Amino acid sequence: MVPLPRRRFLTAAGLTASAAAGALLSGCGLTEPIIRAPQEEKPEPGTLVRVGSQSYYSNIVIAEIFAQVLEDAGAEVERKFELGQREDYLPQFMAGGLEVFPEYGGHLLQYFKPDIREVDTAQIQLALQSALPTNMRVLAPAEAADHECFVIRREYGQEHRLVDIGELRDIDEPVKVAAGAHVRHRPYGPRGLEDAYEVTAEYIDTIPGDTLAARDMLATGEVLAALIPAADPALESDELQVLADPRKLVLAQLVTPLVVPSLHPHFTEALARATLRLDVTELQQLNRHSHYGTRETAPIARDWLAEKDLAS
């Protein structure tokens, strides 16, 4: 395997790296002066930043959080939400139509390198540095992950003693999986499932992100399994069981800001501060409000930022 170049992610903490290194040298008895980069000037007031999102409800909330922190940082934000799947919005990004987009590490990597398999979170984030086109970069990811999980009814899993995805091949009935239509062409679609686990399955199309429909299909027995995002509050139900994925058919999907390299450091710092506060529990709570509640996206984002002392 050709070693990938070692590059750093841009984080808010990254700006203090030279100071930390200087303190360490001083503690070792070295007295060389600390060299600090000059203070970055703030961007021009009203600098336009276009923020996009998928049509997935959780992604829209994260995009709105990004939009609001950028506005608080002085940007004029144009929201270009619900742009569909990667095949729809990544060409727009590469053509210069977007500056910021909340992405998911594993899926983003496989868009550019579809044959990558069985890599962990750290390897994904490192590989992205060389896989992305020159007009894209990623910031440090959040702790929050939102990969698709293969989910079955707990009662069915206990009856058949199912623990991981591969055990579906021993089921003496057709394996039907509820999933968004776009999944058919993903590495974890029917072909990927068969390659990784020797499970032959029929994928039943649902609207992407419509986990309520997927749950109904599971409950009625229309499907044996459903693909449901890990941060969806539906998975808190005792009636559902997530099957283990030991072969990493679905790569880790840490929420990862995708930006243009020219985005001003003042804005990337603002995005980094918000991203670093987003863990799985926080994302589940946001999803509960947005998908299972009645509140609009903007106040959900604003309240979360205020709660985290990130709102101006």
C-alpha positions as CSV (number, residue, x, y, z in Angstrom):
1,M,0.0,0.0,0.0
2,V,1.3,3.4,-0.9
3,P,1.7,5.5,2.3
4,L,-0.6,8.5,2.5
5,P,0.8,12.0,3.1
6,R,0.6,13.1,6.7
7,R,-1.4,16.3,6.9
8,R,-3.1,18.1,9.7
9,F,-6.8,18.8,10.1
10,L,-7.6,22.4,10.7
11,T,-9.1,22.9,14.2
12,A,-9.6,25.7,16.5
13,A,-7.0,24.1,18.8
14,G,-4.5,23.9,15.9
15,L,-3.8,27.6,16.1
16,T,-2.2,27.1,19.6
17,A,0.1,24.2,18.5
18,S,3.2,26.4,18.2
19,A,2.7,27.8,21.7
20,A,2.3,24.3,23.1
21,A,5.4,23.1,21.3
22,G,7.3,26.1,22.7
23,A,6.3,25.4,26.2
24,L,7.4,21.8,25.8
25,L,10.8,22.8,24.5
26,S,11.3,25.2,27.4
27,G,10.5,22.5,29.9
28,C,13.3,20.4,28.3
29,G,15.8,23.1,29.0
30,L,15.7,24.7,25.6
31,T,15.4,28.4,25.5
32,E,14.7,29.2,21.8
33,P,12.1,31.9,21.4
34,I,8.6,30.8,20.4
35,I,7.7,31.8,16.9
36,R,4.1,32.7,16.4
37,A,2.2,33.3,13.2
38,P,0.9,36.8,12.7
39,Q,-2.7,37.5,13.8
40,E,-5.1,36.8,10.9
41,E,-7.2,39.7,9.8
42,K,-10.9,39.2,10.0
43,P,-12.8,38.7,6.8
44,E,-14.6,41.5,5.1
45,P,-18.0,42.1,6.7
46,G,-20.7,40.4,4.7
47,T,-18.5,37.9,3.0
48,L,-20.7,35.4,1.2
49,V,-20.6,31.8,2.3
50,R,-22.9,29.3,0.7
51,V,-23.9,26.4,3.0
52,G,-25.5,23.3,1.5
53,S,-27.2,20.2,2.9
54,Q,-28.5,16.8,1.9
55,S,-32.3,16.2,1.9
56,Y,-31.8,14.1,5.1
57,Y,-33.4,15.8,8.1
58,S,-30.4,15.4,10.4
59,N,-28.0,16.8,7.8
60,I,-30.3,19.9,7.4
61,V,-30.1,20.6,11.2
62,I,-26.3,20.4,11.2
63,A,-26.2,22.6,8.1
64,E,-28.4,25.2,9.9
65,I,-26.0,25.1,12.9
66,F,-23.1,25.7,10.5
67,A,-25.0,28.5,8.9
68,Q,-25.8,30.3,12.2
69,V,-22.2,30.1,13.5
70,L,-21.0,31.5,10.3
71,E,-23.5,34.4,10.5
72,D,-22.4,35.0,14.1
73,A,-18.8,35.1,12.8
74,G,-19.8,37.9,10.3
75,A,-20.6,36.0,7.1
76,E,-23.5,36.6,4.9
77,V,-24.9,33.1,4.5
78,E,-26.8,31.7,1.6
79,R,-28.6,28.5,2.5
80,K,-28.8,25.9,-0.3
81,F,-30.5,23.1,1.6
82,E,-32.0,19.8,0.5
83,L,-29.8,19.3,-2.5
84,G,-30.3,15.5,-2.6
85,Q,-27.5,12.9,-2.6
86,R,-23.8,13.2,-3.3
87,E,-24.2,12.6,-7.0
88,D,-26.3,15.9,-6.9
89,Y,-24.4,18.2,-4.6
90,L,-20.7,17.3,-4.9
91,P,-20.5,18.3,-8.5
92,Q,-22.0,21.7,-7.4
93,F,-19.4,22.0,-4.7
94,M,-16.6,21.1,-7.1
95,A,-17.9,23.7,-9.6
96,G,-17.7,26.5,-7.1
97,G,-21.4,26.7,-6.1
98,L,-20.8,25.9,-2.4
99,E,-18.3,26.7,0.3
100,V,-19.5,24.6,3.3
101,F,-21.2,21.3,3.6
102,P,-21.8,18.9,6.6
103,E,-20.5,15.6,5.3
104,Y,-19.9,12.1,6.7
105,G,-16.3,10.8,6.5
106,G,-16.8,7.2,5.3
107,H,-19.3,7.9,2.6
108,L,-17.4,11.0,1.4
109,L,-14.2,8.8,1.1
110,Q,-16.0,6.1,-0.8
111,Y,-17.5,8.6,-3.3
112,F,-14.0,9.3,-4.5
113,K,-12.5,5.8,-3.7
114,P,-15.4,3.3,-3.9
115,D,-13.2,0.3,-3.5
116,I,-11.9,1.2,0.0
117,R,-13.1,-1.3,2.6
118,E,-12.6,-2.2,6.2
119,V,-10.8,0.9,7.4
120,D,-11.3,2.5,10.8
121,T,-12.1,6.1,11.6
122,A,-8.6,7.4,11.9
123,Q,-7.7,5.8,8.5
124,I,-10.7,7.4,6.9
125,Q,-9.9,10.9,8.1
126,L,-6.3,10.5,6.9
127,A,-7.2,9.0,3.5
128,L,-9.6,11.9,2.9
129,Q,-6.6,14.3,2.8
130,S,-5.3,12.7,-0.4
131,A,-8.6,11.5,-1.9
132,L,-10.3,14.9,-2.2
133,P,-9.9,17.2,-5.1
134,T,-7.7,20.3,-4.6
135,N,-10.8,22.5,-4.2
136,M,-12.0,20.6,-1.2
137,R,-10.8,20.1,2.3
138,V,-12.2,18.6,5.5
139,L,-12.0,20.0,9.0
140,A,-11.6,17.8,12.1
141,P,-14.7,15.6,12.5
142,A,-17.2,15.6,15.3
143,E,-17.5,12.7,17.8
144,A,-21.0,12.2,16.4
145,A,-21.4,9.3,14.0
146,D,-24.4,8.7,11.8
147,H,-23.7,5.6,9.7
148,E,-26.5,3.4,8.5
149,C,-27.2,0.3,10.7
150,F,-28.8,-2.9,9.7
151,V,-31.8,-3.2,12.0
152,I,-34.2,-6.0,12.7
153,R,-37.0,-6.6,15.2
154,R,-35.6,-7.6,18.5
155,E,-38.2,-10.4,18.9
156,Y,-37.1,-11.8,15.5
157,G,-33.4,-11.6,16.4
158,Q,-33.9,-13.4,19.7
159,E,-36.0,-16.1,18.0
160,H,-33.3,-16.8,15.4
161,R,-30.3,-15.9,17.6
162,L,-29.1,-13.3,15.3
163,V,-26.1,-11.1,16.3
164,D,-24.4,-9.9,13.2
165,I,-25.3,-9.2,9.6
166,G,-23.6,-12.3,8.2
167,E,-26.0,-14.5,10.1
168,L,-28.8,-13.4,7.8
169,R,-27.5,-15.8,5.2
170,D,-28.7,-18.7,7.4
171,I,-32.3,-17.4,7.5
172,D,-34.7,-19.8,5.7
173,E,-36.8,-17.0,4.1
174,P,-36.2,-14.2,1.6
175,V,-34.1,-11.3,3.1
176,K,-35.8,-8.0,2.3
177,V,-34.1,-4.8,3.4
178,A,-35.9,-1.4,3.5
179,A,-33.5,1.3,2.3
180,G,-33.4,4.6,0.3
181,A,-33.3,4.1,-3.4
182,H,-29.8,5.6,-3.6
183,V,-28.5,2.7,-1.5
184,R,-28.8,0.3,-4.4
185,H,-25.6,1.9,-5.9
186,R,-23.7,2.3,-2.6
187,P,-20.9,0.0,-1.4
188,Y,-23.3,-1.3,1.3
189,G,-26.1,-2.0,-1.2
190,P,-27.1,-5.5,-2.5
191,R,-23.8,-6.2,-4.2
192,G,-21.7,-5.1,-1.2
193,L,-23.9,-7.1,1.2
194,E,-23.4,-10.2,-0.9
195,D,-19.6,-9.6,-1.3
196,A,-19.0,-9.0,2.4
197,Y,-21.3,-11.4,4.0
198,E,-22.6,-13.8,1.3
199,V,-26.1,-12.5,2.0
200,T,-28.4,-12.2,-1.0
201,A,-31.1,-9.6,-0.3
202,E,-33.8,-7.7,-2.0
203,Y,-33.7,-4.0,-1.2
204,I,-37.1,-2.3,-0.9
205,D,-37.0,1.4,-1.8
206,T,-38.0,4.0,0.8
207,I,-37.7,7.8,0.7
208,P,-34.1,8.6,1.9
209,G,-34.2,9.4,5.6
210,D,-37.8,8.2,6.1
211,T,-37.1,6.0,9.1
212,L,-40.7,6.1,10.2
213,A,-41.7,4.2,7.1
214,A,-38.8,1.8,7.6
215,R,-40.0,1.1,11.1
216,D,-43.5,0.5,9.9
217,M,-42.2,-2.0,7.3
218,L,-40.3,-3.9,10.0
219,A,-43.3,-3.9,12.3
220,T,-45.7,-5.3,9.7
221,G,-43.1,-7.9,8.5
222,E,-42.9,-6.4,5.0
223,V,-39.2,-6.5,5.3
224,L,-36.8,-8.5,7.5
225,A,-34.3,-5.6,8.0
226,A,-34.0,-1.9,7.5
227,L,-31.2,0.5,7.2
228,I,-31.6,3.2,9.9
229,P,-29.0,5.9,10.7
230,A,-27.2,5.4,14.0
231,A,-28.2,8.8,15.4
232,D,-31.9,8.2,14.7
233,P,-33.9,8.3,17.9
234,A,-35.8,5.3,16.5
235,L,-33.0,3.0,17.6
236,E,-33.7,3.8,21.3
237,S,-36.7,1.5,21.0
238,D,-36.5,-1.8,22.8
239,E,-38.4,-3.3,19.9
240,L,-35.4,-2.9,17.5
241,Q,-32.0,-4.6,17.4
242,V,-28.9,-3.4,15.5
243,L,-26.9,-6.2,13.9
244,A,-23.2,-6.0,14.4
245,D,-21.1,-5.3,11.3
246,P,-17.7,-6.9,11.9
247,R,-16.5,-6.6,8.3
248,K,-17.2,-2.9,8.2
249,L,-19.6,-3.1,5.3
250,V,-20.7,0.4,6.3
251,L,-17.7,2.6,7.1
252,A,-17.6,4.9,10.1
253,Q,-19.5,8.1,9.4
254,L,-18.3,10.9,11.6
255,V,-19.9,14.2,10.9
256,T,-17.2,16.1,9.0
257,P,-17.3,19.7,7.7
258,L,-16.4,19.9,4.1
259,V,-15.1,23.3,3.1
260,V,-13.3,25.1,0.3
261,P,-9.5,25.7,1.0
262,S,-10.0,29.4,0.6
263,L,-12.5,29.7,3.5
264,H,-11.2,32.3,5.9
265,P,-9.7,30.9,9.1
266,H,-12.1,33.0,11.1
267,F,-14.9,31.0,9.6
268,T,-13.2,27.6,9.9
269,E,-12.5,28.3,13.6
270,A,-16.2,29.0,14.2
271,L,-17.2,25.8,12.4
272,A,-14.6,23.8,14.4
273,R,-15.9,25.1,17.7
274,A,-19.4,23.9,16.9
275,T,-18.3,20.6,15.4
276,L,-16.3,19.7,18.4
277,R,-19.3,20.0,20.7
278,L,-21.4,17.6,18.6
279,D,-21.5,14.0,20.0
280,V,-23.9,11.2,19.3
281,T,-26.1,12.1,22.2
282,E,-26.4,15.7,21.1
283,L,-27.1,14.6,17.5
284,Q,-29.9,12.2,18.7
285,Q,-31.4,15.0,20.7
286,L,-31.4,17.4,17.7
287,N,-32.9,14.6,15.5
288,R,-35.6,14.0,18.1
289,H,-36.7,17.6,17.8
290,S,-36.4,17.9,14.0
291,H,-37.8,14.6,12.8
292,Y,-40.1,13.5,15.6
293,G,-41.2,16.9,16.8
294,T,-43.0,19.9,15.4
295,R,-40.3,22.7,15.7
296,E,-38.7,24.4,12.8
297,T,-35.0,23.8,12.1
298,A,-33.7,27.4,12.7
299,P,-34.9,27.6,16.4
300,I,-33.7,24.1,17.1
301,A,-30.2,25.1,15.9
302,R,-30.3,28.4,17.7
303,D,-31.3,26.9,21.0
304,W,-28.5,24.3,20.8
305,L,-25.9,26.9,20.0
306,A,-27.1,29.0,23.0
307,E,-27.0,26.0,25.3
308,K,-23.4,25.3,24.3
309,D,-22.5,29.0,24.7
310,L,-21.7,29.2,21.0
311,A,-24.3,31.8,20.0
312,S,-23.3,35.5,19.9
